[in-house]
Amino acid sequence: MSTSNKRPSRTRQVRPRRDGRIVIRGVERDRPDLRKLSRAVIAMAQAEAEREAQIQHEQKSVQRTAEDASDE
C-alpha cells in the first residue's frame, strides 16, 4: 500500500497561544458576528481584570514585606 496516494490533511494544526494574545482578523460581512465580537471583548476585559488583580497582589506583598522589616 503506497502512502503517496493519500491527500494531505485539511485540518488546521492548532498552535498554543503565546502570551495569551488574541488575534482578530476582519472579514467583511453584512452584519457583524456579535458572538465573536462579544467573546473578544469579554476576553479583553478578563485579561485587564487579571492584570489589575496581579498588580494589587504585588502591592500588598510589598507592603507586608515592608511591615515585616520594620517590626524587626
N, CA, C and O atoms as a Tripos MOL2 file, in Angstrom:
@<TRIPOS>MOLECULE
protein
  288   287    72     0     0
PROTEIN
NO_CHARGES

@<TRIPOS>ATOM
      1 N           0.8220   -1.1680    0.0000 N.3       1 MET1
      2 CA          0.0000    0.0000    0.0000 C.3       1 MET1
      3 C           0.8780    1.2490    0.0000 C.2       1 MET1
      4 O           1.7400    1.3950    0.8670 O.2       1 MET1
      5 N           0.6770    2.1250   -0.9320 N.am      2 SER2
      6 CA          1.5020    3.3080   -1.0740 C.3       2 SER2
      7 C           0.8720    4.4880   -0.3310 C.2       2 SER2
      8 O          -0.3410    4.6900   -0.3820 O.2       2 SER2
      9 N           1.7010    5.2520    0.3510 N.am      3 THR3
     10 CA          1.1890    6.4160    1.0800 C.3       3 THR3
     11 C           1.1890    7.6640    0.2140 C.2       3 THR3
     12 O           0.6730    8.7000    0.6330 O.2       3 THR3
     13 N           1.7550    7.5890   -0.9850 N.am      4 SER4
     14 CA          1.8200    8.7660   -1.8480 C.3       4 SER4
     15 C           0.4570    9.1220   -2.4320 C.2       4 SER4
     16 O           0.2790   10.2410   -2.9120 O.2       4 SER4
     17 N          -0.5090    8.2040   -2.4070 N.am      5 ASN5
     18 CA         -1.8370    8.4820   -2.9390 C.3       5 ASN5
     19 C          -2.7350    9.1990   -1.9400 C.2       5 ASN5
     20 O          -3.8250    9.6420   -2.3040 O.2       5 ASN5
     21 N          -2.3070    9.3210   -0.7040 N.am      6 LYS6
     22 CA         -3.1230    9.9820    0.3100 C.3       6 LYS6
     23 C          -3.1300   11.4880    0.0820 C.2       6 LYS6
     24 O          -2.1150   12.0970   -0.2570 O.2       6 LYS6
     25 N          -4.3090   12.0640    0.2790 N.am      7 ARG7
     26 CA         -4.4170   13.5180    0.1880 C.3       7 ARG7
     27 C          -3.9240   14.1320    1.4980 C.2       7 ARG7
     28 O          -4.0550   13.5210    2.5590 O.2       7 ARG7
     29 N          -3.3630   15.3300    1.4270 N.am      8 PRO8
     30 CA         -2.9230   15.9780    2.6690 C.3       8 PRO8
     31 C          -4.1360   16.3270    3.5410 C.2       8 PRO8
     32 O          -5.2240   16.6090    3.0390 O.2       8 PRO8
     33 N          -3.9230   16.2990    4.8100 N.am      9 SER9
     34 CA         -4.9920   16.6150    5.7480 C.3       9 SER9
     35 C          -5.3860   18.0760    5.6120 C.2       9 SER9
     36 O          -4.5250   18.9470    5.4870 O.2       9 SER9
     37 N          -6.6780   18.3440    5.6360 N.am     10 ARG10
     38 CA         -7.1750   19.7160    5.5130 C.3      10 ARG10
     39 C          -7.4110   20.3800    6.8660 C.2      10 ARG10
     40 O          -7.7750   21.5550    6.9300 O.2      10 ARG10
     41 N          -7.2080   19.6400    7.9280 N.am     11 THR11
     42 CA         -7.4220   20.2310    9.2380 C.3      11 THR11
     43 C          -6.2530   21.1350    9.5860 C.2      11 THR11
     44 O          -5.1020   20.8680    9.2420 O.2      11 THR11
     45 N          -6.5880   22.2110   10.2790 N.am     12 ARG12
     46 CA         -5.5420   23.1380   10.6930 C.3      12 ARG12
     47 C          -4.8810   22.6350   11.9630 C.2      12 ARG12
     48 O          -5.5300   22.0680   12.8420 O.2      12 ARG12
     49 N          -3.6020   22.8500   12.0360 N.am     13 GLN13
     50 CA         -2.8990   22.4970   13.2630 C.3      13 GLN13
     51 C          -3.1110   23.6310   14.2580 C.2      13 GLN13
     52 O          -2.9610   24.8050   13.9220 O.2      13 GLN13
     53 N          -3.4560   23.2700   15.4640 N.am     14 VAL14
     54 CA         -3.7000   24.2610   16.4930 C.3      14 VAL14
     55 C          -2.4040   24.5200   17.2350 C.2      14 VAL14
     56 O          -1.7920   23.6120   17.7980 O.2      14 VAL14
     57 N          -2.0070   25.7630   17.2220 N.am     15 ARG15
     58 CA         -0.7820   26.1550   17.9200 C.3      15 ARG15
     59 C          -1.1580   26.7380   19.2770 C.2      15 ARG15
     60 O          -2.1630   27.4390   19.3910 O.2      15 ARG15
     61 N          -0.3770   26.4610   20.2860 N.am     16 PRO16
     62 CA         -0.6930   27.0400   21.5990 C.3      16 PRO16
     63 C          -0.5250   28.5590   21.5500 C.2      16 PRO16
     64 O           0.3670   29.0770   20.8770 O.2      16 PRO16
     65 N          -1.3820   29.2490   22.2620 N.am     17 ARG17
     66 CA         -1.2980   30.7090   22.2910 C.3      17 ARG17
     67 C          -0.0690   31.1370   23.0680 C.2      17 ARG17
     68 O           0.2780   30.5570   24.0970 O.2      17 ARG17
     69 N           0.5600   32.1350   22.5650 N.am     18 ARG18
     70 CA          1.7350   32.6790   23.2370 C.3      18 ARG18
     71 C           1.3310   33.9700   23.9290 C.2      18 ARG18
     72 O           0.6990   34.8360   23.3220 O.2      18 ARG18
     73 N           1.6870   34.0960   25.1700 N.am     19 ASP19
     74 CA          1.4390   35.2960   25.9620 C.3      19 ASP19
     75 C          -0.0410   35.6530   26.0340 C.2      19 ASP19
     76 O          -0.3710   36.7970   26.3450 O.2      19 ASP19
     77 N          -0.9410   34.7180   25.7580 N.am     20 GLY20
     78 CA         -2.3650   34.9800   25.8600 C.3      20 GLY20
     79 C          -2.8700   36.0150   24.8750 C.2      20 GLY20
     80 O          -3.9000   36.6450   25.1130 O.2      20 GLY20
     81 N          -2.1730   36.1950   23.7930 N.am     21 ARG21
     82 CA         -2.5790   37.1930   22.8070 C.3      21 ARG21
     83 C          -3.7900   36.7090   22.0260 C.2      21 ARG21
     84 O          -3.9270   35.5230   21.7270 O.2      21 ARG21
     85 N          -4.6470   37.6330   21.7120 N.am     22 ILE22
     86 CA         -5.8310   37.3380   20.9250 C.3      22 ILE22
     87 C          -5.6810   38.0510   19.5890 C.2      22 ILE22
     88 O          -5.3820   39.2440   19.5420 O.2      22 ILE22
     89 N          -5.8860   37.3280   18.5270 N.am     23 VAL23
     90 CA         -5.7690   37.9030   17.2070 C.3      23 VAL23
     91 C          -7.1580   37.9690   16.5980 C.2      23 VAL23
     92 O          -7.8850   36.9760   16.5660 O.2      23 VAL23
     93 N          -7.5160   39.1490   16.1170 N.am     24 ILE24
     94 CA         -8.8150   39.3330   15.4790 C.3      24 ILE24
     95 C          -8.5590   39.7660   14.0480 C.2      24 ILE24
     96 O          -7.8810   40.7610   13.7910 O.2      24 ILE24
     97 N          -9.1040   39.0110   13.1380 N.am     25 ARG25
     98 CA         -8.9750   39.3510   11.7220 C.3      25 ARG25
     99 C         -10.3440   39.7440   11.1980 C.2      25 ARG25
    100 O         -11.3390   39.0670   11.4580 O.2      25 ARG25
    101 N         -10.3830   40.8250   10.4710 N.am     26 GLY26
    102 CA        -11.6530   41.3140    9.9490 C.3      26 GLY26
    103 C         -12.0850   40.5640    8.7040 C.2      26 GLY26
    104 O         -11.2810   40.2810    7.8160 O.2      26 GLY26
    105 N         -13.3550   40.2530    8.6590 N.am     27 VAL27
    106 CA        -13.9560   39.6450    7.4780 C.3      27 VAL27
    107 C         -15.1810   40.4810    7.1440 C.2      27 VAL27
    108 O         -16.0660   40.6520    7.9830 O.2      27 VAL27
    109 N         -15.2370   40.9940    5.9390 N.am     28 GLU28
    110 CA        -16.3460   41.8610    5.5710 C.3      28 GLU28
    111 C         -17.6420   41.0490    5.4640 C.2      28 GLU28
    112 O         -17.7200   40.0560    4.7410 O.2      28 GLU28
    113 N         -18.6460   41.5020    6.2020 N.am     29 ARG29
    114 CA        -19.9440   40.8390    6.2140 C.3      29 ARG29
    115 C         -21.0280   41.9000    6.2340 C.2      29 ARG29
    116 O         -20.7690   43.0720    6.5110 O.2      29 ARG29
    117 N         -22.2370   41.4730    5.9370 N.am     30 ASP30
    118 CA        -23.3560   42.4090    6.0010 C.3      30 ASP30
    119 C         -23.6040   42.8460    7.4390 C.2      30 ASP30
    120 O         -23.7560   44.0350    7.7220 O.2      30 ASP30
    121 N         -23.6430   41.8820    8.3330 N.am     31 ARG31
    122 CA        -23.8410   42.1550    9.7510 C.3      31 ARG31
    123 C         -22.6440   41.6120   10.5200 C.2      31 ARG31
    124 O         -22.1100   40.5610   10.1650 O.2      31 ARG31
    125 N         -22.2160   42.3120   11.5690 N.am     32 PRO32
    126 CA        -21.0820   41.7970   12.3480 C.3      32 PRO32
    127 C         -21.4660   40.5250   13.0960 C.2      32 PRO32
    128 O         -22.6220   40.3340   13.4710 O.2      32 PRO32
    129 N         -20.4840   39.6660   13.3050 N.am     33 ASP33
    130 CA        -20.7000   38.4460   14.0690 C.3      33 ASP33
    131 C         -20.6320   38.8350   15.5430 C.2      33 ASP33
    132 O         -19.5480   38.9350   16.1180 O.2      33 ASP33
    133 N         -21.7850   39.0510   16.1440 N.am     34 LEU34
    134 CA        -21.8450   39.5520   17.5150 C.3      34 LEU34
    135 C         -21.3050   38.5500   18.5220 C.2      34 LEU34
    136 O         -20.7710   38.9470   19.5580 O.2      34 LEU34
    137 N         -21.4310   37.2760   18.2410 N.am     35 ARG35
    138 CA        -20.9090   36.2610   19.1720 C.3      35 ARG35
    139 C         -19.3790   36.3630   19.2490 C.2      35 ARG35
    140 O         -18.8130   36.3750   20.3420 O.2      35 ARG35
    141 N         -18.7190   36.4350   18.1030 N.am     36 LYS36
    142 CA        -17.2620   36.5460   18.1020 C.3      36 LYS36
    143 C         -16.8180   37.8710   18.7150 C.2      36 LYS36
    144 O         -15.8540   37.9220   19.4780 O.2      36 LYS36
    145 N         -17.5250   38.9270   18.3760 N.am     37 LEU37
    146 CA        -17.1780   40.2420   18.9030 C.3      37 LEU37
    147 C         -17.3210   40.2760   20.4210 C.2      37 LEU37
    148 O         -16.4560   40.8050   21.1180 O.2      37 LEU37
    149 N         -18.4050   39.7160   20.9260 N.am     38 SER38
    150 CA        -18.6110   39.7250   22.3760 C.3      38 SER38
    151 C         -17.5730   38.8520   23.0840 C.2      38 SER38
    152 O         -17.1070   39.2090   24.1660 O.2      38 SER38
    153 N         -17.2080   37.7230   22.4940 N.am     39 ARG39
    154 CA        -16.1790   36.8820   23.1050 C.3      39 ARG39
    155 C         -14.8460   37.6080   23.1750 C.2      39 ARG39
    156 O         -14.1150   37.4800   24.1570 O.2      39 ARG39
    157 N         -14.5280   38.3700   22.1360 N.am     40 ALA40
    158 CA        -13.2670   39.1230   22.1250 C.3      40 ALA40
    159 C         -13.2770   40.2050   23.2030 C.2      40 ALA40
    160 O         -12.2780   40.4030   23.8950 O.2      40 ALA40
    161 N         -14.4030   40.9060   23.3450 N.am     41 VAL41
    162 CA        -14.4990   41.9650   24.3520 C.3      41 VAL41
    163 C         -14.4160   41.3760   25.7590 C.2      41 VAL41
    164 O         -13.7510   41.9390   26.6280 O.2      41 VAL41
    165 N         -15.0780   40.2580   25.9860 N.am     42 ILE42
    166 CA        -15.0360   39.6040   27.2930 C.3      42 ILE42
    167 C         -13.6180   39.1500   27.6160 C.2      42 ILE42
    168 O         -13.1570   39.3140   28.7460 O.2      42 ILE42
    169 N         -12.9230   38.5800   26.6330 N.am     43 ALA43
    170 CA        -11.5480   38.1220   26.8550 C.3      43 ALA43
    171 C         -10.6320   39.2960   27.1970 C.2      43 ALA43
    172 O          -9.7560   39.1690   28.0520 O.2      43 ALA43
    173 N         -10.8290   40.4320   26.5360 N.am     44 MET44
    174 CA        -10.0180   41.6050   26.8330 C.3      44 MET44
    175 C         -10.3040   42.1100   28.2500 C.2      44 MET44
    176 O          -9.3790   42.4860   28.9690 O.2      44 MET44
    177 N         -11.5730   42.1200   28.6550 N.am     45 ALA45
    178 CA        -11.9320   42.5780   29.9960 C.3      45 ALA45
    179 C         -11.3650   41.6380   31.0590 C.2      45 ALA45
    180 O         -10.8930   42.0950   32.1000 O.2      45 ALA45
    181 N         -11.4060   40.3410   30.8070 N.am     46 GLN46
    182 CA        -10.8460   39.3780   31.7530 C.3      46 GLN46
    183 C          -9.3460   39.5620   31.8910 C.2      46 GLN46
    184 O          -8.8110   39.5080   32.9980 O.2      46 GLN46
    185 N          -8.6670   39.7770   30.7780 N.am     47 ALA47
    186 CA         -7.2110   39.9690   30.8230 C.3      47 ALA47
    187 C          -6.8610   41.2330   31.5990 C.2      47 ALA47
    188 O          -5.9060   41.2440   32.3760 O.2      47 ALA47
    189 N          -7.6270   42.2870   31.3920 N.am     48 GLU48
    190 CA         -7.3800   43.5320   32.1140 C.3      48 GLU48
    191 C          -7.6270   43.3490   33.6150 C.2      48 GLU48
    192 O          -6.8400   43.8220   34.4350 O.2      48 GLU48
    193 N          -8.7110   42.6680   33.9750 N.am     49 ALA49
    194 CA         -9.0120   42.4210   35.3900 C.3      49 ALA49
    195 C          -7.9200   41.5650   36.0280 C.2      49 ALA49
    196 O          -7.5500   41.7850   37.1820 O.2      49 ALA49
    197 N          -7.4110   40.6010   35.2850 N.am     50 GLU50
    198 CA         -6.3410   39.7470   35.8060 C.3      50 GLU50
    199 C          -5.0680   40.5520   36.0450 C.2      50 GLU50
    200 O          -4.3920   40.3670   37.0580 O.2      50 GLU50
    201 N          -4.7430   41.4410   35.1190 N.am     51 ARG51
    202 CA         -3.5600   42.2950   35.2970 C.3      51 ARG51
    203 C          -3.7130   43.1870   36.5310 C.2      51 ARG51
    204 O          -2.7790   43.3340   37.3190 O.2      51 ARG51
    205 N          -4.9040   43.7820   36.6920 N.am     52 GLU52
    206 CA         -5.1370   44.6540   37.8400 C.3      52 GLU52
    207 C          -5.0460   43.8760   39.1510 C.2      52 GLU52
    208 O          -4.4860   44.3730   40.1280 O.2      52 GLU52
    209 N          -5.5890   42.6660   39.1790 N.am     53 ALA53
    210 CA         -5.5250   41.8360   40.3790 C.3      53 ALA53
    211 C          -4.0790   41.4660   40.6960 C.2      53 ALA53
    212 O          -3.6880   41.4400   41.8630 O.2      53 ALA53
    213 N          -3.3000   41.1860   39.6850 N.am     54 GLN54
    214 CA         -1.8860   40.8460   39.8880 C.3      54 GLN54
    215 C          -1.1310   42.0320   40.4700 C.2      54 GLN54
    216 O          -0.3020   41.8710   41.3660 O.2      54 GLN54
    217 N          -1.4210   43.2280   39.9570 N.am     55 ILE55
    218 CA         -0.7570   44.4380   40.4630 C.3      55 ILE55
    219 C          -1.1280   44.6640   41.9250 C.2      55 ILE55
    220 O          -0.2630   44.9730   42.7450 O.2      55 ILE55
    221 N          -2.4210   44.5110   42.2590 N.am     56 GLN56
    222 CA         -2.8500   44.6910   43.6450 C.3      56 GLN56
    223 C          -2.1940   43.6560   44.5590 C.2      56 GLN56
    224 O          -1.7790   43.9820   45.6710 O.2      56 GLN56
    225 N          -2.1030   42.4330   44.0980 N.am     57 HIS57
    226 CA         -1.4700   41.3750   44.8920 C.3      57 HIS57
    227 C          -0.0020   41.7030   45.1510 C.2      57 HIS57
    228 O           0.4970   41.5350   46.2640 O.2      57 HIS57
    229 N           0.6790   42.1700   44.1090 N.am     58 GLU58
    230 CA          2.0970   42.5220   44.2650 C.3      58 GLU58
    231 C           2.2680   43.6890   45.2220 C.2      58 GLU58
    232 O           3.2050   43.7070   46.0200 O.2      58 GLU58
    233 N           1.3660   44.6670   45.1490 N.am     59 GLN59
    234 CA          1.4550   45.8190   46.0420 C.3      59 GLN59
    235 C           1.2370   45.4010   47.4890 C.2      59 GLN59
    236 O           1.9220   45.8920   48.3850 O.2      59 GLN59
    237 N           0.2890   44.4990   47.7240 N.am     60 LYS60
    238 CA          0.0330   44.0260   49.0850 C.3      60 LYS60
    239 C           1.2280   43.2580   49.6320 C.2      60 LYS60
    240 O           1.5810   43.4080   50.8020 O.2      60 LYS60
    241 N           1.8520   42.4370   48.7950 N.am     61 SER61
    242 CA          3.0050   41.6600   49.2680 C.3      61 SER61
    243 C           4.1920   42.5700   49.5630 C.2      61 SER61
    244 O           4.9720   42.2830   50.4700 O.2      61 SER61
    245 N           4.3440   43.6560   48.8190 N.am     62 VAL62
    246 CA          5.4200   44.6130   49.0800 C.3      62 VAL62
    247 C           5.1530   45.3260   50.4010 C.2      62 VAL62
    248 O           6.0780   45.5410   51.1840 O.2      62 VAL62
    249 N           3.8940   45.6970   50.6570 N.am     63 GLN63
    250 CA          3.5440   46.3620   51.9150 C.3      63 GLN63
    251 C           3.7950   45.4350   53.1000 C.2      63 GLN63
    252 O           4.3230   45.8680   54.1250 O.2      63 GLN63
    253 N           3.4200   44.1630   52.9680 N.am     64 ARG64
    254 CA          3.6370   43.2050   54.0460 C.3      64 ARG64
    255 C           5.1340   43.0260   54.3220 C.2      64 ARG64
    256 O           5.5560   42.9450   55.4750 O.2      64 ARG64
    257 N           5.9190   42.9650   53.2610 N.am     65 THR65
    258 CA          7.3770   42.8210   53.4190 C.3      65 THR65
    259 C           7.9590   44.0290   54.1370 C.2      65 THR65
    260 O           8.8290   43.8900   54.9970 O.2      65 THR65
    261 N           7.4750   45.2180   53.7800 N.am     66 ALA66
    262 CA          7.9560   46.4390   54.4350 C.3      66 ALA66
    263 C           7.5520   46.4540   55.9020 C.2      66 ALA66
    264 O           8.3440   46.8630   56.7510 O.2      66 ALA66
    265 N           6.3400   46.0180   56.2170 N.am     67 GLU67
    266 CA          5.8870   45.9770   57.6140 C.3      67 GLU67
    267 C           6.6920   44.9550   58.4120 C.2      67 GLU67
    268 O           7.0520   45.2130   59.5610 O.2      67 GLU67
    269 N           6.9770   43.8040   57.8180 N.am     68 ASP68
    270 CA          7.7580   42.7880   58.4960 C.3      68 ASP68
    271 C           9.1770   43.2810   58.7830 C.2      68 ASP68
    272 O           9.7420   42.9850   59.8360 O.2      68 ASP68
    273 N           9.7390   44.0230   57.8530 N.am     69 ALA69
    274 CA         11.0950   44.5450   58.0340 C.3      69 ALA69
    275 C          11.1230   45.5950   59.1290 C.2      69 ALA69
    276 O          12.0990   45.6820   59.8730 O.2      69 ALA69
    277 N          10.0620   46.4010   59.2430 N.am     70 SER70
    278 CA         10.0390   47.4480   60.2700 C.3      70 SER70
    279 C           9.8080   46.8660   61.6650 C.2      70 SER70
    280 O          10.1800   47.4900   62.6590 O.2      70 SER70
    281 N           9.2030   45.6850   61.7530 N.am     71 ASP71
    282 CA          8.9600   45.0520   63.0460 C.3      71 ASP71
    283 C          10.2440   44.5080   63.6680 C.2      71 ASP71
    284 O          10.3250   44.3670   64.8880 O.2      71 ASP71
    285 N          11.2090   44.2120   62.8750 N.am     72 GLU72
    286 CA         12.4530   43.5900   63.3770 C.3      72 GLU72
    287 C          13.3960   44.5730   63.9230 C.2      72 GLU72
    288 O          14.4780   44.2040   64.3780 O.2      72 GLU72
@<TRIPOS>BOND
     1     1     2 1
     2     2     3 1
     3     3     4 2
     4     3     5 am
     5     5     6 1
     6     6     7 1
     7     7     8 2
     8     7     9 am
     9     9    10 1
    10    10    11 1
    11    11    12 2
    12    11    13 am
    13    13    14 1
    14    14    15 1
    15    15    16 2
    16    15    17 am
    17    17    18 1
    18    18    19 1
    19    19    20 2
    20    19    21 am
    21    21    22 1
    22    22    23 1
    23    23    24 2
    24    23    25 am
    25    25    26 1
    26    26    27 1
    27    27    28 2
    28    27    29 am
    29    29    30 1
    30    30    31 1
    31    31    32 2
    32    31    33 am
    33    33    34 1
    34    34    35 1
    35    35    36 2
    36    35    37 am
    37    37    38 1
    38    38    39 1
    39    39    40 2
    40    39    41 am
    41    41    42 1
    42    42    43 1
    43    43    44 2
    44    43    45 am
    45    45    46 1
    46    46    47 1
    47    47    48 2
    48    47    49 am
    49    49    50 1
    50    50    51 1
    51    51    52 2
    52    51    53 am
    53    53    54 1
    54    54    55 1
    55    55    56 2
    56    55    57 am
    57    57    58 1
    58    58    59 1
    59    59    60 2
    60    59    61 am
    61    61    62 1
    62    62    63 1
    63    63    64 2
    64    63    65 am
    65    65    66 1
    66    66    67 1
    67    67    68 2
    68    67    69 am
    69    69    70 1
    70    70    71 1
    71    71    72 2
    72    71    73 am
    73    73    74 1
    74    74    75 1
    75    75    76 2
    76    75    77 am
    77    77    78 1
    78    78    79 1
    79    79    80 2
    80    79    81 am
    81    81    82 1
    82    82    83 1
    83    83    84 2
    84    83    85 am
    85    85    86 1
    86    86    87 1
    87    87    88 2
    88    87    89 am
    89    89    90 1
    90    90    91 1
    91    91    92 2
    92    91    93 am
    93    93    94 1
    94    94    95 1
    95    95    96 2
    96    95    97 am
    97    97    98 1
    98    98    99 1
    99    99   100 2
   100    99   101 am
   101   101   102 1
   102   102   103 1
   103   103   104 2
   104   103   105 am
   105   105   106 1
   106   106   107 1
   107   107   108 2
   108   107   109 am
   109   109   110 1
   110   110   111 1
   111   111   112 2
   112   111   113 am
   113   113   114 1
   114   114   115 1
   115   115   116 2
   116   115   117 am
   117   117   118 1
   118   118   119 1
   119   119   120 2
   120   119   121 am
   121   121   122 1
   122   122   123 1
   123   123   124 2
   124   123   125 am
   125   125   126 1
   126   126   127 1
   127   127   128 2
   128   127   129 am
   129   129   130 1
   130   130   131 1
   131   131   132 2
   132   131   133 am
   133   133   134 1
   134   134   135 1
   135   135   136 2
   136   135   137 am
   137   137   138 1
   138   138   139 1
   139   139   140 2
   140   139   141 am
   141   141   142 1
   142   142   143 1
   143   143   144 2
   144   143   145 am
   145   145   146 1
   146   146   147 1
   147   147   148 2
   148   147   149 am
   149   149   150 1
   150   150   151 1
   151   151   152 2
   152   151   153 am
   153   153   154 1
   154   154   155 1
   155   155   156 2
   156   155   157 am
   157   157   158 1
   158   158   159 1
   159   159   160 2
   160   159   161 am
   161   161   162 1
   162   162   163 1
   163   163   164 2
   164   163   165 am
   165   165   166 1
   166   166   167 1
   167   167   168 2
   168   167   169 am
   169   169   170 1
   170   170   171 1
   171   171   172 2
   172   171   173 am
   173   173   174 1
   174   174   175 1
   175   175   176 2
   176   175   177 am
   177   177   178 1
   178   178   179 1
   179   179   180 2
   180   179   181 am
   181   181   182 1
   182   182   183 1
   183   183   184 2
   184   183   185 am
   185   185   186 1
   186   186   187 1
   187   187   188 2
   188   187   189 am
   189   189   190 1
   190   190   191 1
   191   191   192 2
   192   191   193 am
   193   193   194 1
   194   194   195 1
   195   195   196 2
   196   195   197 am
   197   197   198 1
   198   198   199 1
   199   199   200 2
   200   199   201 am
   201   201   202 1
   202   202   203 1
   203   203   204 2
   204   203   205 am
   205   205   206 1
   206   206   207 1
   207   207   208 2
   208   207   209 am
   209   209   210 1
   210   210   211 1
   211   211   212 2
   212   211   213 am
   213   213   214 1
   214   214   215 1
   215   215   216 2
   216   215   217 am
   217   217   218 1
   218   218   219 1
   219   219   220 2
   220   219   221 am
   221   221   222 1
   222   222   223 1
   223   223   224 2
   224   223   225 am
   225   225   226 1
   226   226   227 1
   227   227   228 2
   228   227   229 am
   229   229   230 1
   230   230   231 1
   231   231   232 2
   232   231   233 am
   233   233   234 1
   234   234   235 1
   235   235   236 2
   236   235   237 am
   237   237   238 1
   238   238   239 1
   239   239   240 2
   240   239   241 am
   241   241   242 1
   242   242   243 1
   243   243   244 2
   244   243   245 am
   245   245   246 1
   246   246   247 1
   247   247   248 2
   248   247   249 am
   249   249   250 1
   250   250   251 1
   251   251   252 2
   252   251   253 am
   253   253   254 1
   254   254   255 1
   255   255   256 2
   256   255   257 am
   257   257   258 1
   258   258   259 1
   259   259   260 2
   260   259   261 am
   261   261   262 1
   262   262   263 1
   263   263   264 2
   264   263   265 am
   265   265   266 1
   266   266   267 1
   267   267   268 2
   268   267   269 am
   269   269   270 1
   270   270   271 1
   271   271   272 2
   272   271   273 am
   273   273   274 1
   274   274   275 1
   275   275   276 2
   276   275   277 am
   277   277   278 1
   278   278   279 1
   279   279   280 2
   280   279   281 am
   281   281   282 1
   282   282   283 1
   283   283   284 2
   284   283   285 am
   285   285   286 1
   286   286   287 1
   287   287   288 2
@<TRIPOS>SUBSTRUCTURE
     1 MET1         2 RESIDUE 1 A MET
     2 SER2         6 RESIDUE 1 A SER
     3 THR3        10 RESIDUE 1 A THR
     4 SER4        14 RESIDUE 1 A SER
     5 ASN5        18 RESIDUE 1 A ASN
     6 LYS6        22 RESIDUE 1 A LYS
     7 ARG7        26 RESIDUE 1 A ARG
     8 PRO8        30 RESIDUE 1 A PRO
     9 SER9        34 RESIDUE 1 A SER
    10 ARG10       38 RESIDUE 1 A ARG
    11 THR11       42 RESIDUE 1 A THR
    12 ARG12       46 RESIDUE 1 A ARG
    13 GLN13       50 RESIDUE 1 A GLN
    14 VAL14       54 RESIDUE 1 A VAL
    15 ARG15       58 RESIDUE 1 A ARG
    16 PRO16       62 RESIDUE 1 A PRO
    17 ARG17       66 RESIDUE 1 A ARG
    18 ARG18       70 RESIDUE 1 A ARG
    19 ASP19       74 RESIDUE 1 A ASP
    20 GLY20       78 RESIDUE 1 A GLY
    21 ARG21       82 RESIDUE 1 A ARG
    22 ILE22       86 RESIDUE 1 A ILE
    23 VAL23       90 RESIDUE 1 A VAL
    24 ILE24       94 RESIDUE 1 A ILE
    25 ARG25       98 RESIDUE 1 A ARG
    26 GLY26      102 RESIDUE 1 A GLY
    27 VAL27      106 RESIDUE 1 A VAL
    28 GLU28      110 RESIDUE 1 A GLU
    29 ARG29      114 RESIDUE 1 A ARG
    30 ASP30      118 RESIDUE 1 A ASP
    31 ARG31      122 RESIDUE 1 A ARG
    32 PRO32      126 RESIDUE 1 A PRO
    33 ASP33      130 RESIDUE 1 A ASP
    34 LEU34      134 RESIDUE 1 A LEU
    35 ARG35      138 RESIDUE 1 A ARG
    36 LYS36      142 RESIDUE 1 A LYS
    37 LEU37      146 RESIDUE 1 A LEU
    38 SER38      150 RESIDUE 1 A SER
    39 ARG39      154 RESIDUE 1 A ARG
    40 ALA40      158 RESIDUE 1 A ALA
    41 VAL41      162 RESIDUE 1 A VAL
    42 ILE42      166 RESIDUE 1 A ILE
    43 ALA43      170 RESIDUE 1 A ALA
    44 MET44      174 RESIDUE 1 A MET
    45 ALA45      178 RESIDUE 1 A ALA
    46 GLN46      182 RESIDUE 1 A GLN
    47 ALA47      186 RESIDUE 1 A ALA
    48 GLU48      190 RESIDUE 1 A GLU
    49 ALA49      194 RESIDUE 1 A ALA
    50 GLU50      198 RESIDUE 1 A GLU
    51 ARG51      202 RESIDUE 1 A ARG
    52 GLU52      206 RESIDUE 1 A GLU
    53 ALA53      210 RESIDUE 1 A ALA
    54 GLN54      214 RESIDUE 1 A GLN
    55 ILE55      218 RESIDUE 1 A ILE
    56 GLN56      222 RESIDUE 1 A GLN
    57 HIS57      226 RESIDUE 1 A HIS
    58 GLU58      230 RESIDUE 1 A GLU
    59 GLN59      234 RESIDUE 1 A GLN
    60 LYS60      238 RESIDUE 1 A LYS
    61 SER61      242 RESIDUE 1 A SER
    62 VAL62      246 RESIDUE 1 A VAL
    63 GLN63      250 RESIDUE 1 A GLN
    64 ARG64      254 RESIDUE 1 A ARG
    65 THR65      258 RESIDUE 1 A THR
    66 ALA66      262 RESIDUE 1 A ALA
    67 GLU67      266 RESIDUE 1 A GLU
    68 ASP68      270 RESIDUE 1 A ASP
    69 ALA69      274 RESIDUE 1 A ALA
    70 SER70      278 RESIDUE 1 A SER
    71 ASP71      282 RESIDUE 1 A ASP
    72 GLU72      286 RESIDUE 1 A GLU
